[in-house]
Amino acid sequence: DDRFMLTRFFMRHCMFDTIPIGLPATWNNADSLTEDSWVRVKGVVRYLSDDTGNKVLTIVPESVRLTEQPETPYLYPDATVQ
């Protein structure tokens, strides 16, 4: 499959109230990625049709590269994305 999900956890107060946020991505080499990998993606966001024909906001990468887990893996209110 050429699709994968880009996800980060957003922490509002503490670890027990984290929520996943993410966007699907479509990329020809998606099957080369392993679960729980950290990647840096550069691309464009488009509406693409899913399996049911619904339009879904999707990242279409120009490049995908593996990277190390950031020092702070969670996103926080008013935090800068690493």
JOUR-V456685 format. One record per backbone hydrogen bond with DSSP energy under -1.0 kcal/mol. CO is the residue of the C=O (numbers start at 0). NH is the residue of the N-H. Records with the same first field share a line. If there is no record, write none. Layout:
CO: NH ; NH
This chain:
1: 26
3: 24
5: 22
7: 20
8: 74
9: 18
13: 16
14: 17
18: 9
20: 7
22: 5
23: 58
24: 3
26: 29
28: 31
29: 32
33: 36
37: 66
39: 64
41: 61 ; 62
43: 59
45: 57
47: 55
49: 52
53: 49
55: 47
57: 45
58: 25
59: 43
62: 41
64: 39
74: 10
75: 78
